[in-house]
């Protein structure tokens, strides 16, 4: 199975991330070389819980991956798309996403500081263009490689979590 790239770009706050997400969505529509699925925004609320919301197409596993990441960043529970999720996704994250503990701590620190992240699951040949566009929009992008197997596992865990 191939790899995908989880592209995160940190913005000053949720409003700036929402504007950038809207711009990326419009850019995706007119750019023939890039065809993105869902575009997500991730922030921490006043209580330290990670919230996410998705724009665009829902397929492609981004919601499930963000759910797993949100669980880890909040220490076990997170509000994802209006539903509280936990254990199964957190367990998946440590096994499948491949982020180091340092990555998790740094991302959590950015969100704790009031920043928000625009999150996109991109194909390998789209990653550089997506990162460049997010930087052009004022974000600080970073990329994490994710296997298609990990995306499938996250989607499966997300479905199981939703059924419970």
Order of alpha helices (4+ residues) and beta strands (2+ residues): beta-alpha-beta-beta-alpha-beta-beta-alpha-alpha-beta-alpha-beta-alpha
